[in-house]
Every structure is written in structure tokens, then in C-alpha cells.
Amino acid sequence: MQDKLFLAWAAGFFDGEGSVIVELSKEKACKHGFRTSLHANVTQTSLPCLQLFLERFGGAIRTHNSRTPNGRRWSVSYVWVARNQEAADFLQAIYPYTVVKREQIEVALRYPLVGTDGRKYGNPGNPIPDAVMATRLEVRQLLKDIRARMKTPAAEANHA
């Protein structure tokens, strides 16, 4: 598949089935008591589609078992996830072809991964400065706000 055609396909797939988030996890050893990471995810019941993402963009595929309210296994879904630099590279590659998640990608690409010297933040030799962490948290909140704004209230959905 030609690269532009594949990127357009991946962008459309991501627009429909993907998400971009900044995950926050507690980490006592970190300067701020927590760490953040940029994630691009695509969830699907079709594993071959996600294998294409894995082959082209790296990341990992996880299996998720869904259950009914009474505890019976309902279905298996797969989640392709790229983190930090892999996520940023993926988002940058598909950006020109996105429609639905374009604003989210613009915001996510502001997530700082490296310092002005090109070194990755977060290792013992390059702790995350307060201003960088503030930017990461701002990106996280902006992404949450965009997703909340995009949700259609149930009453509106029933009249559509």
C-alpha cells in the first residue's frame, strides 16, 4: 500500500476507533510524585487491522476481555497503544489526513517529550522541570475538555 494511502486509512481508522490521552500515574520516586505519558490508542475486535498499526508505527497490542453484567465473557477486543515518542510520531504522520480528532492531535503534539538539548525528560539525569510538567498537565486537561465537548448528550442522540 502506498504510504499516503496507508496514512489516510490509518487516520480514518483512528478518527473512528482511536483516542489520544495523557495518562497520569502515581510514582513516589518522581520529582512531582507522579508521571505522565502521552498515549495514542486504537481499540478494535479485528486483530489484523491493529497488526498493521503495530508493523508501521511500533507500540504494542493488548488483549481486553469484556464481560456482561452477570460476569459472562462477552467479547475479546484488542488495543494497539503507542506511548510518548512513538505516539507523537504516529500522530504527526496521520495528522494531515485526520478530521474528527484533528484538534486533539494538535493539542497532543504540544506535549513536551525532550528538553532543548534533545534529551528525554524523566530519567535521573534529566528530571522534568516544573514548567514542563505544567505544560504536560495542561495538554492533559485540554484533551479531556475536547473529548467532553465532543460527546453528544443522550437526549440529543435520540432525536438525531
Disulfide bonds with the S-S distance in Angstrom:
none
